[in-house]
Amino acid sequence: MSASDSFHGWACKGKDAPLEWTELPLKAFDADSVEMKISHCGICGSDIHTMDSGWGPTNYPCVVGHEIVGVATRVGENVKKFKVGDRIGVGAQSFSCLNCNNCKDGYENLCENGLIGTYNGKWPNGDKTFGGYADKWRGHQHFVFKVPDHMTNEIAATFFCAGVTTYAPLKRYNVKKGDRVGVVGLGGLGHFGVLWAKALGAEVVVLSHSSRKKQDAFDLGCNEFAATDEEYAKHRSSLTHILCTSYQQDFDWPKYLDLLKHNGTFILVAAPETALSGIPPFSLIFKQIQLSGSAIGSPAEIEEMLEFAEKHNVKPWINKYKMTDAPTAVQDFRNGKPRYRIVLEN
Protein backbone atom coordinates (compact mmCIF):
# COMPACT_ATOMS: atom_id res chain seq x y z
CA MET A 1 0.00 0.00 0.00
CA SER A 2 1.76 3.16 -1.21
CA ALA A 3 1.48 6.43 0.70
CA SER A 4 -0.37 8.00 -2.24
CA ASP A 5 -3.09 5.35 -2.09
CA SER A 6 -3.58 5.28 1.66
CA PHE A 7 -4.83 7.61 4.36
CA HIS A 8 -4.71 7.87 8.13
CA GLY A 9 -7.92 8.00 10.12
CA TRP A 10 -9.57 7.22 13.43
CA ALA A 11 -10.66 3.61 12.96
CA CYS A 12 -13.27 1.87 15.10
CA LYS A 13 -12.25 -1.79 15.13
CA GLY A 14 -15.22 -3.21 17.01
CA LYS A 15 -18.26 -2.39 19.13
CA ASP A 16 -17.12 -0.64 22.33
CA ALA A 17 -13.53 -0.58 21.04
CA PRO A 18 -11.54 2.67 21.36
CA LEU A 19 -10.76 4.70 18.24
CA GLU A 20 -7.27 4.09 16.88
CA TRP A 21 -5.30 6.28 14.46
CA THR A 22 -4.68 3.81 11.64
CA GLU A 23 -3.40 3.64 8.05
CA LEU A 24 -5.96 2.26 5.61
CA PRO A 25 -6.37 2.08 1.80
CA LEU A 26 -8.18 4.67 -0.27
CA LYS A 27 -10.49 3.47 -3.04
CA ALA A 28 -8.81 2.79 -6.37
CA PHE A 29 -8.36 6.06 -8.28
CA ASP A 30 -10.21 6.27 -11.61
CA ALA A 31 -11.29 8.85 -14.18
CA ASP A 32 -14.26 10.01 -12.04
CA SER A 33 -12.38 10.21 -8.76
CA VAL A 34 -11.83 13.29 -6.64
CA GLU A 35 -9.35 13.30 -3.79
CA MET A 36 -9.26 15.86 -1.01
CA LYS A 37 -7.10 16.87 1.89
CA ILE A 38 -9.59 17.05 4.74
CA SER A 39 -9.74 20.26 6.74
CA HIS A 40 -12.95 19.62 8.71
CA CYS A 41 -15.41 16.85 9.48
CA GLY A 42 -18.59 17.09 11.51
CA ILE A 43 -19.67 14.50 14.06
CA CYS A 44 -23.12 13.04 13.43
CA GLY A 45 -25.40 10.74 15.39
CA SER A 46 -25.07 8.30 12.49
CA ASP A 47 -21.39 7.93 13.40
CA ILE A 48 -22.30 6.71 16.87
CA HIS A 49 -24.99 4.31 15.61
CA THR A 50 -22.48 2.84 13.16
CA MET A 51 -19.59 2.51 15.60
CA ASP A 52 -21.99 0.75 17.99
CA SER A 53 -23.55 -1.52 15.31
CA GLY A 54 -26.86 0.08 16.28
CA TRP A 55 -28.46 -0.13 12.85
CA GLY A 56 -27.10 -3.58 12.12
CA PRO A 57 -23.65 -5.20 11.95
CA THR A 58 -20.85 -2.80 11.09
CA ASN A 59 -18.05 -3.90 8.78
CA TYR A 60 -15.08 -3.14 11.04
CA PRO A 61 -12.62 -1.51 10.89
CA CYS A 62 -14.72 1.53 10.11
CA VAL A 63 -13.70 5.18 9.84
CA VAL A 64 -16.85 7.25 10.29
CA GLY A 65 -17.60 10.89 9.45
CA HIS A 66 -19.79 12.09 6.59
CA GLU A 67 -19.77 15.86 6.90
CA ILE A 68 -16.44 16.27 5.13
CA VAL A 69 -14.86 19.44 3.76
CA GLY A 70 -11.39 20.11 2.45
CA VAL A 71 -9.31 21.05 -0.58
CA ALA A 72 -9.17 19.06 -3.82
CA THR A 73 -5.70 17.61 -4.32
CA ARG A 74 -6.28 15.33 -7.31
CA VAL A 75 -9.04 14.91 -9.91
CA GLY A 76 -9.65 12.28 -12.58
CA GLU A 77 -9.69 13.00 -16.29
CA ASN A 78 -13.51 12.96 -16.45
CA VAL A 79 -13.84 15.56 -13.70
CA LYS A 80 -14.76 19.00 -15.06
CA LYS A 81 -16.64 20.53 -12.10
CA PHE A 82 -13.59 20.78 -9.87
CA LYS A 83 -9.91 21.50 -10.11
CA VAL A 84 -7.03 21.03 -7.74
CA GLY A 85 -7.19 23.74 -5.08
CA ASP A 86 -11.01 24.04 -4.99
CA ARG A 87 -12.74 23.86 -1.62
CA ILE A 88 -15.10 20.90 -1.74
CA GLY A 89 -17.34 18.79 0.47
CA VAL A 90 -19.10 15.43 0.58
CA GLY A 91 -21.97 14.17 2.68
CA ALA A 92 -23.50 10.89 3.80
CA GLN A 93 -23.76 9.43 0.30
CA SER A 94 -20.76 8.73 -1.90
CA PHE A 95 -22.30 6.84 -4.81
CA SER A 96 -25.42 5.32 -6.38
CA CYS A 97 -26.04 3.27 -9.50
CA LEU A 98 -26.89 6.46 -11.49
CA ASN A 99 -28.99 4.31 -13.86
CA CYS A 100 -32.23 3.36 -12.07
CA ASN A 101 -35.43 5.37 -12.46
CA ASN A 102 -34.91 7.21 -9.17
CA CYS A 103 -31.35 8.18 -10.00
CA LYS A 104 -32.34 9.37 -13.46
CA ASP A 105 -35.18 11.40 -11.93
CA GLY A 106 -32.75 13.21 -9.63
CA TYR A 107 -33.39 11.15 -6.49
CA GLU A 108 -30.00 9.50 -6.20
CA ASN A 109 -30.47 9.40 -2.43
CA LEU A 110 -33.35 6.98 -3.08
CA CYS A 111 -31.40 4.76 -5.48
CA GLU A 112 -33.39 1.60 -6.21
CA ASN A 113 -30.20 -0.43 -6.03
CA GLY A 114 -29.15 1.06 -2.71
CA LEU A 115 -27.07 4.13 -2.01
CA ILE A 116 -23.41 3.69 -1.10
CA GLY A 117 -22.67 5.37 2.18
CA THR A 118 -19.59 7.50 2.69
CA TYR A 119 -18.51 4.98 5.32
CA ASN A 120 -19.33 1.35 6.17
CA GLY A 121 -20.13 0.62 2.54
CA LYS A 122 -18.43 -0.79 -0.52
CA TRP A 123 -17.63 0.77 -3.86
CA PRO A 124 -18.73 -1.18 -6.97
CA ASN A 125 -15.19 -2.57 -7.30
CA GLY A 126 -15.34 -3.99 -3.76
CA ASP A 127 -13.18 -1.36 -2.04
CA LYS A 128 -14.48 -0.25 1.37
CA THR A 129 -15.77 3.27 1.90
CA PHE A 130 -14.16 5.26 4.69
CA GLY A 131 -15.25 8.58 6.17
CA GLY A 132 -13.81 11.85 7.31
CA TYR A 133 -12.28 11.36 10.77
CA ALA A 134 -9.12 11.32 8.73
CA ASP A 135 -6.54 13.28 6.76
CA LYS A 136 -7.67 12.34 3.23
CA TRP A 137 -10.77 11.21 1.35
CA ARG A 138 -11.28 9.89 -2.17
CA GLY A 139 -14.58 9.31 -3.97
CA HIS A 140 -16.79 9.81 -7.02
CA GLN A 141 -17.27 13.29 -8.46
CA HIS A 142 -21.08 13.05 -8.66
CA PHE A 143 -21.40 13.33 -4.89
CA VAL A 144 -18.81 16.06 -4.34
CA PHE A 145 -19.82 19.73 -4.08
CA LYS A 146 -18.13 23.11 -4.17
CA VAL A 147 -18.14 25.07 -0.94
CA PRO A 148 -19.69 28.53 -1.53
CA ASP A 149 -17.24 31.41 -1.66
CA HIS A 150 -18.65 33.17 1.39
CA MET A 151 -18.89 30.07 3.59
CA THR A 152 -16.07 28.84 5.81
CA ASN A 153 -15.01 25.20 5.72
CA GLU A 154 -15.91 24.66 9.37
CA ILE A 155 -19.45 25.96 8.85
CA ALA A 156 -19.87 24.18 5.52
CA ALA A 157 -19.04 20.77 6.97
CA THR A 158 -22.25 20.51 8.99
CA PHE A 159 -24.47 21.25 6.00
CA PHE A 160 -23.52 18.03 4.22
CA CYS A 161 -25.56 15.77 6.52
CA ALA A 162 -27.44 17.59 9.29
CA GLY A 163 -28.07 20.56 7.03
CA VAL A 164 -29.54 18.76 4.06
CA THR A 165 -31.38 16.19 6.22
CA THR A 166 -33.47 19.03 7.64
CA TYR A 167 -33.52 21.46 4.71
CA ALA A 168 -34.67 18.99 2.04
CA PRO A 169 -37.99 17.89 3.66
CA LEU A 170 -38.93 21.40 4.80
CA LYS A 171 -38.46 22.62 1.24
CA ARG A 172 -40.11 19.53 -0.26
CA TYR A 173 -43.22 20.05 1.86
CA ASN A 174 -43.35 23.72 0.91
CA VAL A 175 -42.70 25.40 4.25
CA LYS A 176 -43.29 29.10 3.69
CA LYS A 177 -44.37 32.38 5.23
CA GLY A 178 -47.56 31.91 7.21
CA ASP A 179 -46.78 28.30 8.18
CA ARG A 180 -46.16 27.20 11.75
CA VAL A 181 -43.49 24.54 12.14
CA GLY A 182 -42.97 22.47 15.27
CA VAL A 183 -39.45 21.15 15.80
CA VAL A 184 -39.20 18.14 18.12
CA GLY A 185 -35.84 18.13 19.87
CA LEU A 186 -33.22 20.87 19.93
CA GLY A 187 -30.05 19.02 19.05
CA GLY A 188 -27.79 18.91 16.03
CA LEU A 189 -30.68 18.32 13.63
CA GLY A 190 -33.28 20.29 15.58
CA HIS A 191 -31.30 23.49 15.75
CA PHE A 192 -30.89 23.31 11.97
CA GLY A 193 -34.64 22.81 11.69
CA VAL A 194 -35.22 26.08 13.54
CA LEU A 195 -32.73 27.94 11.35
CA TRP A 196 -34.17 26.64 8.08
CA ALA A 197 -37.83 27.13 8.99
CA LYS A 198 -37.16 30.71 10.04
CA ALA A 199 -35.20 31.42 6.86
CA LEU A 200 -38.12 30.00 4.84
CA GLY A 201 -40.43 32.53 6.51
CA ALA A 202 -42.32 30.28 8.93
CA GLU A 203 -43.02 30.68 12.62
CA VAL A 204 -41.29 28.04 14.74
CA VAL A 205 -42.35 26.29 17.92
CA VAL A 206 -39.67 24.19 19.62
CA LEU A 207 -41.18 21.11 21.26
CA SER A 208 -38.99 19.78 24.03
CA HIS A 209 -39.17 17.48 27.05
CA SER A 210 -37.57 20.05 29.37
CA SER A 211 -36.85 23.77 29.58
CA ARG A 212 -33.08 23.27 29.70
CA LYS A 213 -32.52 24.63 26.19
CA LYS A 214 -35.28 27.23 26.18
CA GLN A 215 -32.96 30.24 25.92
CA ASP A 216 -30.97 28.58 23.15
CA ALA A 217 -34.19 28.02 21.23
CA PHE A 218 -35.08 31.71 21.38
CA ASP A 219 -31.51 32.74 20.56
CA LEU A 220 -31.76 30.57 17.44
CA GLY A 221 -34.91 32.45 16.45
CA CYS A 222 -37.86 30.31 17.50
CA ASN A 223 -41.15 32.10 18.19
CA GLU A 224 -42.48 29.86 20.95
CA PHE A 225 -41.24 27.06 23.16
CA ALA A 226 -43.20 24.20 24.76
CA ALA A 227 -41.94 21.76 27.37
CA THR A 228 -44.91 21.05 29.66
CA ASP A 229 -48.31 19.52 28.98
CA GLU A 230 -49.92 22.93 29.58
CA GLU A 231 -47.61 24.58 27.07
CA TYR A 232 -48.24 21.84 24.52
CA ALA A 233 -52.00 22.23 24.95
CA LYS A 234 -51.76 25.86 23.80
CA HIS A 235 -50.66 24.65 20.37
CA ARG A 236 -53.37 22.08 19.66
CA SER A 237 -54.32 21.95 15.97
CA SER A 238 -52.09 24.93 15.20
CA LEU A 239 -49.04 23.53 13.39
CA THR A 240 -48.79 23.01 9.65
CA HIS A 241 -45.67 20.85 9.94
CA ILE A 242 -43.75 18.96 12.60
CA LEU A 243 -40.09 18.13 12.00
CA CYS A 244 -39.20 15.29 14.36
CA THR A 245 -35.46 15.20 15.02
CA SER A 246 -35.56 13.21 18.28
CA TYR A 247 -37.37 9.92 18.76
CA GLN A 248 -37.46 7.76 21.88
CA GLN A 249 -39.00 4.31 22.32
CA ASP A 250 -41.82 5.79 24.39
CA PHE A 251 -42.57 8.50 21.82
CA ASP A 252 -45.99 9.98 22.58
CA TRP A 253 -47.58 9.95 19.13
CA PRO A 254 -51.06 11.19 20.22
CA LYS A 255 -49.49 14.16 22.01
CA TYR A 256 -47.61 15.33 18.92
CA LEU A 257 -50.17 14.51 16.24
CA ASP A 258 -52.74 16.49 18.28
CA LEU A 259 -50.68 19.62 17.55
CA LEU A 260 -51.06 19.39 13.77
CA LYS A 261 -53.76 21.17 11.81
CA HIS A 262 -55.88 19.24 9.33
CA ASN A 263 -53.81 18.21 6.30
CA GLY A 264 -50.69 18.75 8.39
CA THR A 265 -47.39 16.98 7.74
CA PHE A 266 -45.33 15.05 10.28
CA ILE A 267 -41.75 14.59 9.02
CA LEU A 268 -39.50 12.03 10.69
CA VAL A 269 -35.78 12.64 10.19
CA ALA A 270 -34.62 10.97 13.39
CA ALA A 271 -33.50 7.41 12.64
CA PRO A 272 -34.31 5.19 15.64
CA GLU A 273 -32.83 1.74 16.09
CA THR A 274 -36.30 0.29 16.79
CA ALA A 275 -39.55 0.11 14.82
CA LEU A 276 -42.16 2.83 15.17
CA SER A 277 -45.05 1.90 17.44
CA GLY A 278 -48.12 3.44 19.04
CA ILE A 279 -49.28 5.53 16.06
CA PRO A 280 -53.03 6.16 16.51
CA PRO A 281 -54.66 5.57 13.11
CA PHE A 282 -57.66 7.81 13.72
CA SER A 283 -55.39 10.76 14.51
CA LEU A 284 -54.11 10.40 10.95
CA ILE A 285 -57.47 9.68 9.36
CA PHE A 286 -59.66 12.39 10.87
CA LYS A 287 -57.12 15.15 10.37
CA GLN A 288 -55.82 13.80 7.05
CA ILE A 289 -52.31 13.98 8.47
CA GLN A 290 -49.42 13.02 6.23
CA LEU A 291 -46.77 10.95 8.00
CA SER A 292 -43.49 11.16 6.14
CA GLY A 293 -39.83 10.27 6.33
CA SER A 294 -36.87 11.81 4.56
CA ALA A 295 -33.42 10.48 3.66
CA ILE A 296 -30.59 13.05 3.57
CA GLY A 297 -31.01 14.79 0.19
CA SER A 298 -30.22 14.46 -3.48
CA PRO A 299 -27.19 16.14 -5.06
CA ALA A 300 -29.50 18.77 -6.55
CA GLU A 301 -31.00 19.47 -3.11
CA ILE A 302 -27.54 19.76 -1.58
CA GLU A 303 -26.50 22.32 -4.18
CA GLU A 304 -29.76 24.25 -3.69
CA MET A 305 -29.29 24.17 0.09
CA LEU A 306 -25.74 25.53 -0.08
CA GLU A 307 -26.90 28.40 -2.29
CA PHE A 308 -29.85 29.11 0.02
CA ALA A 309 -27.66 29.04 3.13
CA GLU A 310 -25.17 31.48 1.62
CA LYS A 311 -27.94 33.83 0.44
CA HIS A 312 -29.78 33.82 3.79
CA ASN A 313 -26.65 33.68 5.98
CA VAL A 314 -27.76 30.49 7.72
CA LYS A 315 -25.07 29.55 10.23
CA PRO A 316 -25.22 26.55 12.56
CA TRP A 317 -23.83 26.65 16.06
CA ILE A 318 -20.63 24.61 16.18
CA ASN A 319 -18.01 23.45 18.68
CA LYS A 320 -14.56 22.79 17.21
CA TYR A 321 -12.14 20.09 18.32
CA LYS A 322 -8.78 19.16 16.85
CA MET A 323 -8.83 16.04 14.71
CA THR A 324 -6.22 14.64 17.08
CA ASP A 325 -8.82 14.94 19.86
CA ALA A 326 -11.51 12.95 18.01
CA PRO A 327 -11.90 10.31 20.77
CA THR A 328 -12.61 13.07 23.31
CA ALA A 329 -15.01 14.77 20.91
CA VAL A 330 -16.92 11.52 20.36
CA GLN A 331 -17.24 10.96 24.10
CA ASP A 332 -18.45 14.54 24.57
CA PHE A 333 -21.00 13.92 21.81
CA ARG A 334 -22.20 10.80 23.62
CA ASN A 335 -22.50 12.87 26.80
CA GLY A 336 -24.76 15.41 25.10
CA LYS A 337 -22.34 18.31 25.24
CA PRO A 338 -22.46 19.72 21.69
CA ARG A 339 -24.18 23.06 21.10
CA TYR A 340 -25.04 22.03 18.49
CA ARG A 341 -22.67 20.34 16.02
CA ILE A 342 -19.15 19.18 16.82
CA VAL A 343 -16.65 19.76 14.03
CA LEU A 344 -13.20 18.15 13.91
CA GLU A 345 -10.42 20.27 12.43
CA ASN A 346 -7.12 19.16 10.90
C-alpha positions, 0 to 999 in steps of 0.5 A, a space after each residue: 500500500 503506497 502512501 499515495 493510495 492510503 490515508 490515516 484515520 480514526 478507525 473503530 475496530 469493534 463495538 465498544 472498542 476505542 478509536 485508533 489512528 490507523 493507516 488504511 487504503 483509499 479506493 482505487 483512483 479512476 477517471 471520475 475520482 476526486 481526492 481531497 485533503 480534509 480540513 474539517 469533518 462534523 460529528 453526526 449521530 449516524 457515526 455513533 450508531 455505526 460505531 456501535 452496530 446500532 443499525 445492524 452489523 458494522 463492517 469493522 474496521 470503520 472510519 466514520 464521518 460524513 460531513 467532510 470538507 477540504 481542498 481538492 488535491 487530485 481529480 480524474 480526467 472525467 472531472 470537469 466541475 472541480 480542479 485542484 485547489 477548490 474547496 469541496 465537500 461530501 456528505 452521507 452518500 458517496 455513490 449510487 447506480 446512477 442508472 435506475 429510475 430514481 437516479 435518473 429522476 434526480 433522487 439518487 439518495 433513493 437509489 433503487 439499487 441502494 445508495 453507497 454510504 460514505 462509510 461502512 459501505 463498498 464501492 462497486 469494485 469492492 473497495 471499502 468506503 471510509 469517512 472523514 475522521 481522517 486526513 484524506 478522502 477519495 470518492 466519485 465526483 457526482 457526490 462532491 460539491 463546491 463550498 460557496 465562496 462566502 462560507 467557511 469550511 468549518 461551517 460548511 461541513 455541517 451542511 452536508 448531513 445535518 443541514 440537508 437532512 433538515 432542509 430537504 424535507 422542509 423545502 419539499 413540503 413547501 414550508 413558507 411564510 404563514 406556516 407554523 413549524 414544530 421542531 421536536 428536539 433541539 439538538 444537532 438536527 433540531 437546531 438546523 430545523 429552527 434555522 431553516 424554517 425561520 429562513 423560509 419565513 415560517 413561525 417556529 415552535 420548539 417542542 422539548 421534554 424540558 426547559 433546559 434549552 429554552 434560551 438557546 431556542 429563542 436565541 436561534 430564532 424560534 417564536 415559541 417554546 413548549 416543554 410542559 403539557 400545559 404549554 403543549 396544549 396551547 398549540 393544539 391543531 395549530 401547526 402546519 408541519 412537525 419536524 421530528 429530530 428526536 425519537 425515543 421508544 416511548 414517543 408519545 404519538 397522540 401528544 404530537 399529532 394532536 398539535 397538527 392542523 388538518 392536512 398537516 405533515 409530520 416529518 420524521 428525520 430521526 433514525 431510531 434503532 427500533 420500529 415505530 409503534 403506538 401511532 393512533 390511526 384515527 389521529 391520521 385519518 380524521 385530520 388527514 395527516 401526512 406521516 413522512 420520512 426523509 433520507 438526507 437529500 439528493 445532489 441537486 437538493 444539496 447544491 440548492 441548500 448551499 446556495 440558500 444558506 449562503 444567500 440567507 446567511 444560515 449559520 449553525 452553532 458549532 463546537 470545534 475540536 482538533 482532529 487529534 482529539 476525536 476520541 474526546 469529541 466523540 465521548 463529549 457527543 455521547 454525553 450530550 455536550 455539543 451546542 449544536 454540532 461538533 466539528 473536527 479540524 485538521 
